[in-house]
Every structure is written in structure tokens, then in C-alpha cells.
Amino acid sequence: MKMVYGPVPSRRLGRSLGVNPIPLKTCNHSCVYCQLGRTMQMTNQRRDFFPPEEILNEIKGVIEVKGGRGGGEIDFVTFIGEGEPTLCKSIGWLIRETKAIAGIPIAVDTNGSLLYREDVRNDLSQADVVMPSLDAGTAETFRRINRPYRGIDFEAVVEGMEKFRQEYDCKIWLEVMLVKGINDSEKELEAIRSRLEKIKPDRIYINIPIRPPAESWAVPPDKEAIALAYTILGDGNVVDIAAEETGEFSIEGFTNPKDAILAIIRRHPMREEQVIETLKKFEVRDVHNDLKRMEESGKIKKVKYREKIFWLTVKEKRGT
């Protein structure tokens, strides 16, 4: 499979089947904290990067194995991608067709930048949960942390989220990613709160970079700043997702352990203990030796971040 992966453990969605309608690191943001590295193809043009029928066929294939209609191993089908999924012109059709065949809740994980467009709002209205990001309360901070495609207007982005809230009944679970020295001060948090009061999300997820970010300096705030964020943003619907996810990664359809690991960490960098547990499913005798050979091949690399070892695919030079 090229465009569908998992299910993988998700801190927000349980067992999530990921659907990737976008090529690797094709996005209209290049967020400093992105776990997949810097954006390689910046664009703000919607189009079909892959044939939508092929994406749907892959979804069908996994649903047949893992089960749908609420009786299988999948809690959500999540359109998330290796970039911004709403850049896929057929995402509305894909959501509609997936709901028809699967009977599983649909989520869309988006940076929210295109919700100012009526066609995008219409497309996402068919989802059960939409998870936009809002990491800034001002245009200046928006540019610093999200590094958007030229011409994207911060006020239009926020107004798009407000309109989406007003027009549709699907759940909005909004994420705020906190980065030390950028958006963790009292002033910045108050500015974010003023925006959230108009968007009125059903849930607010306060997050920090728990995996190696695009820029190595994009680190979590101090504990005091995180506590301040809960004080300012907390209003009864704030959820903590700063903890590490738990659960198994699906290896369905893989016979080669190296292919399985490469497919997973391409979209989801894994802690070393997660890689080891996944390799053990293939009854690999010498897990550490296999990892070493994969590293020597130049396909994967290990990075130490927050006192933990992560494994990532080698696809670009990451920030220093």
C-alpha cells in the first residue's frame, strides 16, 4: 500500500487508519515542529496528486481485513497525509465514499489553513471530526512557527475556522502546539485564547513536540509555561496529549520487516522500543543487528530527542 497505513496508535483517536492523499512533505506550511521535517514542496494549489479511485481501493482493502461497521480493529479512518490533506481536491469525495463502505468515523487532521475556502469547508463538513491547528494568535507568530506559503493571510485562516464552526455540526478538536520561546508566553497565550473564543472548538488539545522536530531548537516549553497555558486556555474542554502514545503498530500486508519499519516511520517516527517490538513480530532473531544494517544502508537514522532514541527515514536534511 502506498497511501493507506496502519492502523497506528493515536493519542486522540485510538486505533487510527491513516490515509495519505498527499506526496511526502507537500504542504502549505513548513512548521518548525513538524515530525516529518521541513516541507520540500510548498504549494497552496488544490489538486489530485494520486488517482482518488486508487486511494479508495486501498482503504477498501484494509477495511476488508481489519473490519468495518464498528466491529473491527479501527476506531477512526483519518485523512492526515505526509503534508496538508485538504490540498487533495477529491478529499470530499473520498470522505463520502469511505463512510459508505466502512461505517467507521472519519477524522481529518489539518492545519486549517484552507478553511477560508467554501469548497474546503463543504468537503470537510462530511467528516465526523475535524482537527485543525492554531498555534498563534497573531500574524507575526503564525509566520514564525508555521512558516506558511506566501500569500496565506492569518486573519483569513482564523475567519475560515470561525465560519466552519458556524456552518457545520461536525466536531472540531483543535490543537495548539506549544514551542519554547515562540508561543508560550502569557501575551502569546492570551492572543491564542482570544481567537479560540470565537472558534468555539469542542475540544482543545494542548500539545508539545514529543518527537524530533524539523528544527532542533523547536523544543517543549518549561513546565511553568505549560501550566500557564492550561490556566489561560483551560475552560473545561482542554485535553492533554503531551504524553507518548501507546499501542501496537499494524504490520498487516508486510512480509519483510525492513519494509514494514520503513513504511511506518516514513509517516510516524518511532521510539526505539516501538521499533524493536514491531520487529519482534516478524520473529527477527537479532533486532539490533537488523537496525544497524538498515542504518548503514542510509535508509534510516537514529536521533536522540528529549533523552529518548527515535528512528526516522532519511529523506532530507533536517534542521540544525
Sequence and secondary structure as in RCSB ss.txt:
>XXXX:A:sequence
MKMVYGPVPSRRLGRSLGVNPIPLKTCNHSCVYCQLGRTMQMTNQRRDFFPPEEILNEIKGVIEVKGGRGGGEID
FVTFIGEGEPTLCKSIGWLIRETKAIAGIPIAVDTNGSLLYREDVRNDLSQADVVMPSLDAGTAETFRRINRPYR
GIDFEAVVEGMEKFRQEYDCKIWLEVMLVKGINDSEKELEAIRSRLEKIKPDRIYINIPIRPPAESWAVPPDKEA
IALAYTILGDGNVVDIAAEETGEFSIEGFTNPKDAILAIIRRHPMREEQVIETLKKFEVRDVHNDLKRMEESGKI
KKVKYREKIFWLTVKEKRGT
>XXXX:A:secstr
  SEEEEEEETTTEEEEEE  S TTEES   TT TT S SEE    B SS HHHHHHHHHHHHHHH  TTSSS S
EEEE  SS GGGBTTHHHHHHHHHHHH S EEEE   TTTTSHHHHHHHTTSSEEE B   SSHHHHHHHH   T
T  HHHHHHHHHHHHHH  SEEEEEEE  TTTS SHHHHHHHHHHHHHH  SEEEEE   S  SSTT     HHH
HHHHHHHH SS EEE  S   S    TT  SHHHHHHHHHHHS EEHHHHHHHHHTTT S HHHHHHHHHHTTSE
EEEEETTEEEEEE  S    
